[in-house]
Amino acid sequence: MAEARMSLGELAEELTCPICLATFDTPVTIQCGHNFCRLCLELTWAAASSYSCPQCRLNFPTKPELRKNTVLATVVEQFLQSQEQQQQQQEEEEDDDDEEPESQEEEEKGRQGLSGDAVVCDHCLRATAVRTCFTCMVSFCQEHLEPHLESLAFRDHQLRPPLANLQQRKCPEHGKLLEYFCWEHGQCICCICVVLHKTCKTSPLQEAKTKKQNLLANLLKSVHAKAEKVSSALEEVQTKQTNVDNVAERKKALLREEFSEIKDLIEKEEQEAMQRVEEEGKRVSQKFDYTHKVLCRKKNECEKLQGQLEFLLCEEDEITFLKNAVQLKDTSSKDAFVPYIDFDQKLLQALYRRAFSLKETMKYAIQPPSAGEAGSPLPGEKPVQMFLPPSIPPRINIPPPAGKQRPYPGEKPVQMFLPLSIPPRINIPPSAGKQRPCPGRGGKQDSNLGDKPGLPPKPFKTANPGTKNSTTSASVTSGQSKSRQELLHYAENLCLDFKTAHKRVVLSNNNTRISVTDIPQNYSDSPQRFTHCSQVLCLQGFSQGLHYWEVDIQSSTFCGIGIAYKSIDRKGADSRLGRNRVSWCIEWFNAKLSAWHNDSEEILTNLNPSKVGVLLDCDEGYVIFYSVAKKKNTLLYKFQARFTESVYPAFWVFSSNTTVSLCQLK
C-alpha cells in the first residue's frame, strides 16, 4: 500500500500544472512539448506581450493553436479516480479495523468534526492548524505551536496562516518552498531558482499575485466592455432587421395594391373593348335582321304574285282572263336589294390597336430604363420635360376623319396608348404659344442638333460665281431652292435593306415599298435587324456630296422619314429614329408633324404632303425635307449636323393604313 501511495504521489507531481500548481484541468500541449491547463495558459498569454512557453521560455511568432492532450487528460482522470478509490479503501479499512486504539478513533472523529476547508495539524492530526511554518514545512495547532513561539531556536522560522497542499508549494527540483514568481518564464520559483533566474524579473508571490490580479481585472473590464458593445451591436442589427422586414412587408402591400389597380384598369379596359365590339355586333345584327325582314316580305310578295299569275294563266274564259290581266298589268316586282352591311372596320382597328399598344406599353414599362433615355436639350435651351409614370400610360384622342361622323351617336372618342417605340415623354416648349424658329422658314438660326458638344456649327461655303452649277448648288444647299428640276440633278434611286427590316415590316415592289402588319413575318434573325421599332434602313449609304430622293406617302399617320448612321441601336427605345444622337427625321404622329433629333422634338406645320423630298449634303452638313408639289417645293425642315459616318436613308412605319414608297427618279 505504501508503494502504491508513493507511486500515486510521484504521479501527482507529474500531473501538476507548472502555473497553478494543481492537477491538470483540460491539459493542452504546445510545440515545445510542455503541458499546461488551458485556462492558465490563456490567462498567462493574455497578460503578456508575446507568446512564449511559461516553463522553457521558448518564443513563438504567433499564438500557437492549443489542442487538448487527450492521453494526458485520460491519465489525469484515471489518477483522480484512483485517488477517490484509495480514500474510500482507507476509510473502509479504518472503519473495519477493531484493533485501532481509542485515540485514533477520537482523532478520526476530530477530523470528521473539522470543516472541509480547515487545515489539520500535522503533529496531532486532530486539531485545526493555526499557523504553518514555511521553514519546517509543517502546520501546527495552537498547542503544538507553543515551542515555535517560546523557544529562541525557532525565532527565525517563518510563520504564516495555515496553508494546505504544502507539497505542491515546493520546488520540484530543489524541494524548497516556492516564494517568488519569474515574470519572463511565467512560473513560481524557490530561493535557489532565484539565483538561476538572476537576469529575469522576479517578485514575491503575494506581490506577483496582486499585480496579476490587477492585470486580469483590467482584462475583465475590457472583455466586459467588448461584450456590452457586441450586445448593443446585436440589438441594433436585430432592430434594423426588424425595420427592414417591416418595410419589405409595407412595400409588398403597396405593390399588391398598385398591381391590383393595374389589373382592375386592364380588366375595365377589356370590358369596355368587349362591350364596344358587342355593341357593334348588335348594331350589325340589327341591320341584318331588318334586311332579313324586308327580304322575307319581298319574297312573300313575289310568291303571292307568282300564284296570281299562275292562276290567271289557267283561266280559259277570254273575258275573265283579260279583265284580270288588266288589273295585274300595273303590278310590278322590284328586284331584291341587299345593302352593304359590315362592321365598322375603323372602330375595330382602333380597338385592336389600342389593346396592342397597351400590351406594348406594358412591355416598355417593365423594362429597365436605358442610359440614354433622359436625352439632352439643345444648346442654350432648357426644355421642361414631364415624365409620365409607367403605371399611367399616356393616351391620345384620335379624332374622327375629316368629313365623317362617328359610327353611331353616343360613341366615346377612341383612345390609343402610345406604342412601344414611343417613349412616354412630353416636351413642353420654353415659352407658351411660341416655337423655335424653323431654319429656312424665316428663322434667324439653324438647328444645331447634330453637332458634337462644344463645337460651333459648320459655316456655309461660298461657291465661285464662275463655276458650273455654282448658283444651283448654293441655293440648294441653303434650302432656298423651290424648283424640283434643280433637285433632280442629285437624284438617287434607293433600295431597302432586307436584313435591317423589323419582322412586322413588309417589303414589296422590289424592296421599294414599306408597310406594316400585326402578324410578324418569317424573317431570319440578324444582328442588323431592328427588334424594337418597325423600322428599316436602305442599302445605300452616303459620306460625301449632294444626294436627293423622294418618297410617296399614303395616309400619313404614324410614320417617319429620315437618315441615320449604320451604328444606330437595333434594340430598345433608343433605337427609334430621332431618339438618339445618330439619327434625324420628321415624323407624323396622327395629325401632328414633328422634327426629331437626340430625343428633342420641334412641332412643325403639317402640310399633309403626299410626296416628300429629302436633300442630303454630306459636305456642308445639312439634311433638308421638302413637301414636293407640281409647281413648287415647300420647305418642311432643315437639320444642320456634322456627319462623322456614312448616313443611310431610314424609315419608320407604325400604322397599318400607311404605306411608304421610294420613288424611282432616274
C-alpha positions as CSV (number, residue, x, y, z in Angstrom):
1,M,0.0,0.0,0.0
2,A,2.9,2.3,0.8
3,E,4.4,1.6,-2.6
4,A,1.1,2.4,-4.2
5,R,0.9,5.6,-2.2
6,M,4.4,6.6,-3.3
7,S,3.6,5.9,-6.9
8,L,0.4,8.0,-6.7
9,G,2.4,10.7,-5.0
10,E,5.0,10.7,-7.7
11,L,2.3,10.6,-10.4
12,A,0.6,13.6,-8.7
13,E,3.8,15.6,-9.1
14,E,3.9,14.7,-12.8
15,L,0.2,15.6,-13.3
16,T,0.7,19.1,-11.7
17,C,0.3,22.3,-13.9
18,P,3.5,24.4,-13.6
19,I,1.4,27.6,-13.5
20,C,-1.4,26.9,-10.9
21,L,0.5,24.0,-9.2
22,A,-2.7,22.0,-9.2
23,T,-3.7,18.8,-11.0
24,F,-4.2,19.4,-14.7
25,D,-7.7,20.7,-15.8
26,T,-8.1,20.3,-19.6
27,P,-4.4,19.8,-20.3
28,V,-3.1,21.2,-23.6
29,T,0.3,20.7,-25.2
30,I,2.3,23.4,-27.1
31,Q,5.0,23.0,-29.7
32,C,7.9,22.7,-27.2
33,G,6.2,19.7,-25.6
34,H,5.2,21.1,-22.2
35,N,1.7,20.7,-20.8
36,F,-0.5,23.3,-19.1
37,C,-4.1,23.9,-18.1
38,R,-5.8,25.6,-21.0
39,L,-7.2,28.4,-18.8
40,C,-3.9,29.0,-17.0
41,L,-2.0,29.3,-20.3
42,E,-4.6,31.6,-22.0
43,L,-4.6,33.9,-19.0
44,T,-0.8,34.0,-18.9
45,W,-0.6,34.9,-22.6
46,A,-3.4,37.5,-22.3
47,A,-1.3,39.4,-19.7
48,A,2.0,39.0,-21.7
49,S,3.1,41.0,-24.7
50,S,4.4,37.9,-26.6
51,Y,3.7,34.2,-26.8
52,S,6.3,32.0,-25.0
53,C,6.3,28.8,-23.0
54,P,6.0,29.6,-19.3
55,Q,8.3,26.7,-18.5
56,C,11.2,26.7,-21.1
57,R,10.6,30.3,-22.3
58,L,10.6,29.3,-26.0
59,N,9.2,32.2,-28.0
60,F,6.5,31.7,-30.7
61,P,6.0,34.2,-33.6
62,T,2.2,33.7,-33.5
63,K,-0.2,32.3,-30.9
64,P,0.1,28.5,-31.1
65,E,-3.0,26.5,-31.6
66,L,-4.0,24.9,-28.3
67,R,-5.1,21.3,-28.7
68,K,-6.3,19.1,-25.9
69,N,-3.8,16.4,-24.8
70,T,-6.3,13.5,-24.8
71,V,-3.8,11.0,-23.4
72,L,-2.8,13.2,-20.5
73,A,-6.4,14.1,-19.8
74,T,-7.2,10.4,-19.6
75,V,-4.3,9.8,-17.2
76,V,-5.5,12.7,-15.0
77,E,-9.0,11.3,-15.0
78,Q,-7.7,7.8,-14.0
79,F,-5.4,9.4,-11.4
80,L,-8.3,11.2,-9.8
81,Q,-10.4,8.0,-9.8
82,S,-7.6,6.1,-8.2
83,Q,-7.3,8.8,-5.5
84,E,-11.0,8.5,-4.8
85,Q,-10.8,4.7,-4.6
86,Q,-7.8,4.9,-2.3
87,Q,-9.5,7.3,0.0
88,Q,-12.6,5.0,0.1
89,Q,-10.4,2.0,0.8
90,Q,-8.6,3.8,3.6
91,E,-11.9,4.8,5.1
92,E,-13.2,1.3,4.9
93,E,-10.0,-0.1,6.4
94,E,-10.2,2.4,9.3
95,D,-13.9,1.5,10.0
96,D,-13.3,-2.2,9.9
97,D,-10.1,-2.2,12.0
98,D,-11.3,-3.2,15.5
99,E,-7.8,-3.1,16.9
100,E,-7.3,0.6,16.4
101,P,-6.7,2.5,19.6
102,E,-9.3,4.7,21.0
103,S,-7.0,7.7,20.4
104,Q,-7.2,7.0,16.6
105,E,-11.0,6.9,16.8
106,E,-11.0,10.2,18.6
107,E,-8.6,11.5,16.1
108,E,-10.8,10.4,13.3
109,K,-13.8,11.9,15.0
110,G,-11.9,15.1,15.4
111,R,-11.0,15.1,11.7
112,Q,-14.6,14.5,10.8
113,G,-15.6,17.4,13.0
114,L,-13.4,19.8,11.1
115,S,-14.7,21.8,8.3
116,G,-13.8,20.9,4.7
117,D,-11.5,24.0,4.2
118,A,-9.7,23.7,7.6
119,V,-6.0,22.7,7.7
120,V,-5.3,19.8,10.2
121,C,-2.3,20.0,12.5
122,D,0.4,17.7,11.1
123,H,1.6,16.9,14.6
124,C,-1.6,15.6,16.3
125,L,-3.6,15.1,13.1
126,R,-6.8,16.2,15.0
127,A,-6.9,19.8,15.9
128,T,-7.1,22.7,13.4
129,A,-3.9,24.3,12.4
130,V,-3.4,27.9,13.3
131,R,0.0,28.5,11.7
132,T,2.2,27.0,9.1
133,C,5.9,27.1,9.4
134,F,7.5,27.6,6.0
135,T,10.9,26.6,7.4
136,C,9.7,23.3,8.8
137,M,7.0,22.9,6.1
138,V,4.6,21.8,8.8
139,S,1.2,23.1,10.1
140,F,0.7,23.3,13.8
141,C,-2.3,23.8,16.0
142,Q,-2.3,26.2,18.9
143,E,-1.0,23.6,21.4
144,H,1.9,22.3,19.3
145,L,2.8,25.8,18.0
146,E,3.9,26.9,21.5
147,P,7.5,25.7,21.0
148,H,7.9,27.9,18.0
149,L,6.6,30.8,20.0
150,E,8.6,30.3,23.2
151,S,11.9,28.8,22.1
152,L,14.5,31.0,20.7
153,A,15.7,28.2,18.4
154,F,12.5,28.8,16.2
155,R,12.6,32.5,16.1
156,D,13.9,32.6,12.6
157,H,11.2,30.3,11.3
158,Q,8.6,31.9,9.0
159,L,5.1,31.5,10.4
160,R,2.2,32.1,8.0
161,P,-1.5,31.5,8.1
162,P,-2.3,27.8,7.7
163,L,-1.9,26.5,4.1
164,A,-2.9,23.2,2.6
165,N,-1.1,21.2,0.0
166,L,2.4,22.2,1.2
167,Q,3.9,19.5,-1.0
168,Q,2.6,21.3,-4.1
169,R,4.2,24.5,-2.9
170,K,7.7,23.0,-3.0
171,C,10.1,23.4,-5.9
172,P,10.2,20.1,-7.8
173,E,13.9,20.4,-8.3
174,H,15.2,21.7,-5.0
175,G,12.4,20.8,-2.6
176,K,12.3,24.4,-1.3
177,L,9.3,26.5,-0.7
178,L,8.1,28.4,-3.8
179,E,8.4,32.0,-2.7
180,Y,9.0,34.0,-5.9
181,F,7.4,34.4,-9.4
182,C,9.5,34.8,-12.5
183,W,7.7,37.1,-15.0
184,E,9.8,36.2,-18.0
185,H,9.3,32.4,-17.6
186,G,5.9,32.7,-16.1
187,Q,6.5,30.2,-13.2
188,C,6.9,30.1,-9.5
189,I,10.4,29.5,-8.2
190,C,12.2,28.9,-4.9
191,C,15.1,30.8,-3.3
192,I,17.6,28.6,-5.1
193,C,15.9,29.2,-8.5
194,V,16.2,32.9,-8.0
195,V,20.0,32.6,-8.4
196,L,19.4,30.8,-11.7
197,H,16.9,33.5,-12.8
198,K,19.1,36.3,-11.7
199,T,18.7,38.0,-15.1
200,C,14.9,37.7,-15.0
201,K,12.4,39.9,-13.4
202,T,11.1,38.3,-10.2
203,S,8.7,39.3,-7.5
204,P,7.4,37.7,-4.3
205,L,4.3,35.6,-4.7
206,Q,2.0,38.0,-2.9
207,E,3.2,40.9,-5.0
208,A,3.0,38.9,-8.2
209,K,-0.5,37.8,-7.3
210,T,-1.6,41.4,-6.7
211,K,-0.1,42.5,-10.0
212,K,-1.6,39.6,-11.9
213,Q,-5.0,40.3,-10.3
214,N,-4.8,43.9,-11.4
215,L,-4.0,42.8,-14.9
216,L,-6.7,40.2,-15.0
217,A,-9.2,42.8,-13.5
218,N,-8.3,45.2,-16.3
219,L,-8.7,42.4,-18.9
220,L,-12.0,41.5,-17.3
221,K,-13.2,45.2,-17.7
222,S,-12.1,45.3,-21.3
223,V,-13.8,42.0,-22.1
224,H,-16.9,43.2,-20.3
225,A,-16.9,46.4,-22.3
226,K,-16.4,44.5,-25.5
227,A,-19.3,42.2,-24.6
228,E,-21.5,45.2,-23.9
229,K,-20.6,46.6,-27.3
230,V,-21.3,43.3,-29.0
231,S,-24.7,43.1,-27.2
232,S,-25.6,46.7,-28.3
233,A,-24.5,46.0,-31.9
234,L,-26.5,42.8,-31.9
235,E,-29.6,44.7,-30.6
236,E,-29.0,47.3,-33.3
237,V,-28.7,44.7,-36.0
238,Q,-31.9,43.0,-34.8
239,T,-33.7,46.3,-34.8
240,K,-32.5,47.1,-38.3
241,Q,-33.5,43.7,-39.5
242,T,-36.9,44.1,-38.0
243,N,-37.3,47.5,-39.7
244,V,-36.2,46.0,-43.0
245,D,-38.7,43.2,-42.7
246,N,-41.5,45.8,-41.8
247,V,-40.5,48.0,-44.7
248,A,-40.5,45.0,-47.1
249,E,-44.0,44.0,-45.9
250,R,-45.3,47.5,-46.4
251,K,-43.7,47.7,-49.8
252,K,-45.2,44.4,-50.8
253,A,-48.6,45.6,-49.6
254,L,-48.3,48.8,-51.6
255,L,-47.2,46.8,-54.7
256,R,-50.1,44.5,-54.3
257,E,-52.4,47.5,-54.3
258,E,-50.8,49.0,-57.3
259,F,-50.8,45.8,-59.3
260,S,-54.4,45.2,-58.2
261,E,-55.3,48.6,-59.6
262,I,-53.4,47.8,-62.8
263,K,-55.3,44.6,-63.1
264,D,-58.6,46.4,-62.5
265,L,-57.7,49.0,-65.1
266,I,-56.8,46.3,-67.6
267,E,-60.0,44.4,-66.9
268,K,-62.0,47.5,-67.2
269,E,-60.3,48.3,-70.5
270,E,-61.0,44.8,-71.7
271,Q,-64.7,45.0,-70.6
272,E,-65.0,48.4,-72.4
273,A,-63.4,47.0,-75.6
274,M,-65.6,43.8,-75.4
275,Q,-68.7,45.9,-74.9
276,R,-67.8,48.1,-77.9
277,V,-67.3,45.1,-80.0
278,E,-70.6,43.6,-78.7
279,E,-72.5,46.8,-79.3
280,E,-71.0,46.9,-82.8
281,G,-72.0,43.3,-83.4
282,K,-75.6,44.1,-82.2
283,R,-75.8,47.1,-84.5
284,V,-74.7,45.0,-87.5
285,S,-77.0,42.1,-86.4
286,Q,-80.0,44.6,-86.2
287,K,-79.3,45.7,-89.7
288,F,-79.2,42.1,-90.8
289,D,-82.4,41.4,-89.0
290,Y,-84.1,44.4,-90.7
291,T,-82.8,43.3,-94.1
292,H,-84.0,39.8,-93.4
293,K,-87.5,41.0,-92.7
294,V,-87.5,43.2,-95.8
295,L,-86.4,40.3,-98.0
296,C,-88.9,37.9,-96.4
297,R,-91.7,40.4,-97.1
298,K,-90.4,40.8,-100.6
299,K,-90.3,37.0,-101.0
300,N,-93.9,36.7,-99.8
301,E,-95.0,39.4,-102.3
302,C,-93.2,37.6,-105.1
303,E,-94.8,34.2,-104.1
304,K,-98.2,35.9,-104.0
305,L,-97.8,37.5,-107.4
306,Q,-96.5,34.2,-108.8
307,G,-99.6,32.4,-107.5
308,Q,-101.9,35.0,-109.0
309,L,-100.1,34.8,-112.4
310,E,-100.2,31.0,-112.4
311,F,-104.0,31.1,-111.6
312,L,-104.6,33.7,-114.2
313,L,-102.8,31.7,-116.9
314,C,-105.1,28.8,-116.1
315,E,-108.2,30.9,-116.9
316,E,-109.9,29.7,-120.1
317,D,-112.6,32.4,-120.4
318,E,-111.1,35.2,-122.5
319,I,-113.2,38.0,-121.0
320,T,-112.4,37.0,-117.4
321,F,-108.7,36.5,-118.4
322,L,-108.4,39.9,-119.9
323,K,-110.3,41.6,-117.1
324,N,-108.0,40.1,-114.5
325,A,-104.9,40.7,-116.7
326,V,-105.8,44.4,-116.9
327,Q,-105.9,44.5,-113.1
328,L,-102.4,42.9,-112.9
329,K,-100.7,45.0,-115.6
330,D,-99.6,47.7,-113.2
331,T,-98.4,45.2,-110.6
332,S,-94.6,45.1,-110.8
333,S,-92.0,43.4,-108.5
334,K,-88.8,45.3,-107.7
335,D,-85.5,43.4,-107.7
336,A,-84.2,42.3,-104.3
337,F,-81.7,44.8,-102.9
338,V,-79.1,43.7,-100.3
339,P,-77.5,46.7,-98.7
340,Y,-73.8,46.6,-97.7
341,I,-73.7,45.6,-94.1
342,D,-70.3,45.2,-92.3
343,F,-68.5,46.1,-89.1
344,D,-67.0,49.5,-88.7
345,Q,-63.5,48.5,-89.6
346,K,-62.0,51.7,-88.3
347,L,-63.6,51.1,-84.9
348,L,-62.4,47.5,-84.7
349,Q,-59.0,48.5,-85.9
350,A,-58.8,51.3,-83.3
351,L,-59.8,48.9,-80.5
352,Y,-57.3,46.3,-81.6
353,R,-54.6,49.0,-81.9
354,R,-55.5,50.2,-78.5
355,A,-55.1,46.8,-77.0
356,F,-51.9,46.1,-78.9
357,S,-50.5,49.5,-77.8
358,L,-51.5,48.7,-74.2
359,K,-49.5,45.5,-74.4
360,E,-46.5,47.2,-75.9
361,T,-46.7,50.0,-73.3
362,M,-46.8,47.4,-70.5
363,K,-43.7,45.7,-72.1
364,Y,-41.9,49.0,-72.2
365,A,-43.0,49.9,-68.7
366,I,-41.5,46.8,-67.1
367,Q,-38.2,47.1,-69.0
368,P,-35.3,48.8,-67.1
369,P,-34.6,52.4,-68.2
370,S,-31.7,52.7,-70.6
371,A,-28.8,55.0,-70.0
372,G,-29.7,57.5,-72.8
373,E,-33.4,57.7,-72.1
374,A,-33.1,61.2,-70.5
375,G,-31.7,62.8,-73.6
376,S,-30.0,66.2,-73.8
377,P,-31.5,69.6,-74.6
378,L,-30.4,71.9,-77.4
379,P,-27.5,74.3,-76.7
380,G,-28.8,77.3,-74.8
381,E,-32.3,75.8,-74.4
382,K,-33.7,74.3,-71.2
383,P,-36.9,72.5,-72.2
384,V,-39.3,71.4,-69.4
385,Q,-39.9,67.7,-69.6
386,M,-42.7,65.8,-67.9
387,F,-42.2,62.1,-67.4
388,L,-45.4,60.1,-67.0
389,P,-45.2,57.3,-64.5
390,P,-45.2,53.8,-66.1
391,S,-48.3,52.9,-64.2
392,I,-50.3,55.6,-66.0
393,P,-49.9,55.0,-69.8
394,P,-50.2,58.2,-71.8
395,R,-53.3,58.4,-74.0
396,I,-54.1,60.4,-77.1
397,N,-57.5,61.1,-78.6
398,I,-57.8,60.1,-82.2
399,P,-60.3,62.5,-83.8
400,P,-62.7,61.2,-86.4
401,P,-61.6,61.6,-90.1
402,A,-62.5,64.9,-91.7
403,G,-65.9,64.9,-93.2
404,K,-67.0,61.7,-91.4
405,Q,-69.2,61.2,-88.4
406,R,-68.7,58.8,-85.6
407,P,-70.1,55.2,-86.2
408,Y,-73.2,55.9,-84.1
409,P,-74.4,58.6,-81.7
410,G,-73.1,58.4,-78.1
411,E,-69.9,56.7,-79.1
412,K,-66.9,57.6,-76.9
413,P,-63.8,59.0,-78.5
414,V,-61.3,56.3,-79.4
415,Q,-58.2,56.5,-77.1
416,M,-55.0,54.8,-78.0
417,F,-52.0,54.0,-75.9
418,L,-48.6,55.2,-77.1
419,P,-46.9,52.2,-78.8
420,L,-43.8,50.6,-77.5
421,S,-41.4,52.5,-79.8
422,I,-42.7,55.9,-78.4
423,P,-41.2,56.7,-75.0
424,P,-43.7,58.3,-72.6
425,R,-42.3,61.8,-72.7
426,I,-43.8,65.2,-73.4
427,N,-41.6,68.1,-74.2
428,I,-43.0,71.5,-73.3
429,P,-41.5,74.4,-75.4
430,P,-39.7,77.0,-73.3
431,S,-42.3,79.7,-73.9
432,A,-46.0,79.1,-74.1
433,G,-47.5,79.6,-77.5
434,K,-44.1,80.1,-79.2
435,Q,-42.0,77.7,-81.1
436,R,-38.3,77.8,-82.0
437,P,-37.8,79.4,-85.4
438,C,-37.6,76.8,-88.1
439,P,-34.5,77.1,-90.3
440,G,-35.4,78.0,-93.8
441,R,-38.8,79.4,-92.8
442,G,-37.9,82.8,-91.6
443,G,-35.8,81.7,-88.6
444,K,-32.6,83.5,-87.6
445,Q,-30.6,80.5,-86.8
446,D,-30.3,76.9,-87.9
447,S,-30.9,73.8,-85.8
448,N,-27.6,72.5,-84.4
449,L,-28.9,69.2,-83.3
450,G,-26.3,67.0,-85.0
451,D,-23.2,68.8,-83.8
452,K,-20.9,67.5,-81.1
453,P,-21.0,69.3,-77.8
454,G,-18.7,72.3,-77.6
455,L,-18.2,72.6,-81.5
456,P,-19.7,75.6,-83.4
457,P,-21.9,74.9,-86.4
458,K,-20.2,74.4,-89.7
459,P,-20.3,77.6,-91.8
460,F,-21.6,77.8,-95.3
461,K,-19.1,77.6,-98.2
462,T,-19.4,80.3,-100.8
463,A,-19.3,78.9,-104.3
464,N,-17.3,80.5,-107.1
465,P,-19.6,82.5,-109.4
466,G,-17.9,81.1,-112.5
467,T,-18.2,77.5,-111.6
468,K,-20.8,75.5,-113.3
469,N,-24.0,75.0,-111.3
470,S,-22.5,77.1,-108.5
471,T,-25.7,79.1,-108.1
472,T,-27.8,76.0,-108.1
473,S,-25.6,74.3,-105.6
474,A,-25.5,77.3,-103.2
475,S,-29.3,77.8,-103.4
476,V,-30.0,74.1,-103.0
477,T,-27.7,73.8,-100.0
478,S,-29.1,76.8,-98.3
479,G,-32.6,75.4,-98.6
480,Q,-33.8,78.3,-100.9
481,S,-34.4,76.2,-104.0
482,K,-38.1,75.6,-104.7
483,S,-37.6,74.0,-108.2
484,R,-37.9,70.3,-108.3
485,Q,-35.9,70.3,-111.5
486,E,-32.8,71.7,-109.7
487,L,-33.1,69.0,-107.0
488,L,-33.4,66.1,-109.6
489,H,-29.8,66.8,-110.6
490,Y,-28.8,64.9,-107.4
491,A,-31.5,62.2,-107.6
492,E,-30.7,58.8,-106.2
493,N,-32.6,55.5,-106.7
494,L,-32.8,53.7,-103.4
495,C,-33.4,50.1,-102.3
496,L,-34.4,48.9,-98.9
497,D,-32.1,46.7,-96.9
498,F,-34.0,43.5,-96.2
499,K,-31.5,42.5,-93.4
500,T,-32.5,45.6,-91.3
501,A,-36.3,45.3,-91.6
502,H,-38.3,44.7,-88.4
503,K,-40.3,41.5,-88.5
504,R,-43.5,43.5,-88.6
505,V,-42.4,45.5,-91.7
506,V,-43.5,44.1,-95.1
507,L,-41.3,45.0,-98.1
508,S,-42.7,44.8,-101.6
509,N,-42.2,46.1,-105.1
510,N,-38.6,45.0,-105.3
511,N,-37.9,46.3,-101.8
512,T,-39.1,49.8,-102.5
513,R,-42.4,49.8,-100.8
514,I,-42.9,49.7,-97.0
515,S,-46.0,48.7,-95.0
516,V,-46.6,47.2,-91.6
517,T,-48.6,44.3,-90.4
518,D,-49.7,42.9,-87.0
519,I,-48.5,39.4,-87.9
520,P,-44.7,39.0,-87.6
521,Q,-43.1,37.9,-90.8
522,N,-40.9,34.8,-91.1
523,Y,-37.7,36.7,-91.3
524,S,-34.4,35.1,-90.3
525,D,-32.7,36.6,-87.2
526,S,-29.9,39.0,-87.9
527,P,-27.8,41.3,-85.7
528,Q,-28.6,44.2,-88.2
529,R,-32.4,43.7,-87.9
530,F,-34.4,46.1,-85.8
531,T,-36.2,44.3,-83.0
532,H,-37.9,47.1,-81.1
533,C,-39.3,49.6,-83.6
534,S,-40.9,48.9,-87.0
535,Q,-38.0,50.5,-89.0
536,V,-35.8,49.7,-92.0
537,L,-32.6,51.2,-93.5
538,C,-31.6,51.5,-97.1
539,L,-28.8,49.6,-98.7
540,Q,-27.1,52.9,-100.0
541,G,-25.1,55.0,-97.6
542,F,-23.6,58.4,-98.4
543,S,-20.5,60.0,-96.9
544,Q,-19.8,62.9,-99.3
545,G,-21.6,65.0,-102.0
546,L,-25.2,66.0,-102.6
547,H,-28.0,63.4,-102.8
548,Y,-31.7,63.7,-103.3
549,W,-34.6,61.2,-103.1
550,E,-38.3,61.3,-103.0
551,V,-40.9,59.3,-101.0
552,D,-44.6,58.7,-101.7
553,I,-46.8,58.5,-98.6
554,Q,-50.3,57.2,-98.4
555,S,-52.3,58.1,-95.3
556,S,-49.5,59.9,-93.5
557,T,-50.3,58.8,-89.9
558,F,-47.7,57.2,-87.6
559,C,-44.7,57.1,-90.0
560,G,-41.3,58.8,-90.1
561,I,-38.7,59.6,-92.8
562,G,-35.1,60.4,-92.0
563,I,-31.5,59.4,-92.1
564,A,-29.3,57.5,-89.6
565,Y,-25.8,56.1,-89.1
566,K,-25.4,52.4,-89.6
567,S,-24.3,52.2,-85.9
568,I,-27.8,53.1,-84.7
569,D,-29.0,50.7,-82.0
570,R,-31.2,47.9,-83.1
571,K,-32.8,47.2,-79.7
572,G,-34.5,49.3,-77.0
573,A,-36.5,52.6,-77.1
574,D,-33.3,54.5,-78.1
575,S,-33.3,52.7,-81.5
576,R,-36.2,54.7,-82.8
577,L,-35.4,57.4,-85.4
578,G,-34.7,60.8,-83.8
579,R,-34.5,59.5,-80.2
580,N,-30.7,59.4,-80.3
581,R,-27.7,61.3,-81.5
582,V,-27.1,59.3,-84.7
583,S,-30.4,59.9,-86.5
584,W,-32.5,62.8,-87.8
585,C,-36.1,62.5,-89.0
586,I,-39.5,64.2,-89.5
587,E,-42.4,62.2,-88.1
588,W,-46.2,62.1,-88.4
589,F,-47.8,61.1,-85.2
590,N,-51.5,61.0,-86.1
591,A,-52.1,64.6,-87.4
592,K,-49.1,66.1,-85.8
593,L,-45.8,66.7,-87.7
594,S,-42.6,67.0,-85.7
595,A,-38.9,67.1,-86.3
596,W,-36.8,64.8,-84.0
597,H,-33.1,64.5,-83.2
598,N,-31.4,63.4,-80.0
599,D,-34.8,62.9,-78.3
600,S,-35.7,66.5,-78.8
601,E,-38.9,67.4,-80.6
602,E,-39.9,70.5,-82.6
603,I,-43.5,70.7,-83.7
604,L,-44.0,71.7,-87.4
605,T,-46.8,72.9,-89.6
606,N,-48.4,69.8,-91.1
607,L,-49.0,70.4,-94.8
608,N,-50.2,66.8,-95.3
609,P,-47.9,66.1,-98.2
610,S,-48.3,63.1,-100.4
611,K,-44.7,63.2,-101.5
612,V,-41.7,64.2,-99.5
613,G,-38.3,65.0,-100.9
614,V,-35.1,64.7,-98.9
615,L,-31.9,66.5,-99.8
616,L,-28.6,65.4,-98.1
617,D,-25.4,67.5,-98.2
618,C,-22.7,65.4,-96.6
619,D,-20.0,68.1,-97.2
620,E,-21.9,71.1,-95.8
621,G,-23.6,69.0,-93.1
622,Y,-27.3,69.5,-93.9
623,V,-30.4,67.4,-94.5
624,I,-33.5,69.2,-95.8
625,F,-37.0,67.9,-96.1
626,Y,-39.4,69.3,-98.7
627,S,-43.1,68.9,-99.5
628,V,-43.0,68.1,-103.2
629,A,-45.7,69.6,-105.4
630,K,-46.0,70.2,-109.2
631,K,-45.5,73.9,-109.1
632,K,-43.0,74.3,-106.2
633,N,-41.4,72.5,-103.3
634,T,-42.2,73.8,-99.8
635,L,-39.5,73.5,-97.1
636,L,-40.6,71.4,-94.1
637,Y,-37.5,71.4,-92.0
638,K,-33.7,71.6,-92.2
639,F,-31.2,70.0,-89.9
640,Q,-27.6,71.1,-89.6
641,A,-25.1,68.5,-88.4
642,R,-21.5,67.3,-88.8
643,F,-21.7,63.8,-90.2
644,T,-18.8,61.7,-88.9
645,E,-20.0,58.4,-90.5
646,S,-21.9,57.4,-93.6
647,V,-25.6,58.1,-93.3
648,Y,-28.3,55.9,-94.6
649,P,-31.9,56.8,-95.5
650,A,-34.2,55.4,-92.8
651,F,-38.0,54.9,-92.4
652,W,-40.4,54.2,-89.6
653,V,-44.0,52.9,-90.1
654,F,-46.4,52.1,-87.4
655,S,-50.0,52.4,-88.8
656,S,-51.3,49.5,-91.0
657,N,-53.1,52.0,-93.2
658,T,-49.8,53.8,-94.1
659,T,-47.5,52.8,-96.9
660,V,-44.3,54.5,-97.9
661,S,-42.8,54.0,-101.4
662,L,-39.4,55.0,-102.7
663,C,-39.7,57.0,-106.0
664,Q,-37.5,55.9,-108.9
665,L,-36.4,59.2,-110.3
666,K,-33.9,58.0,-113.0
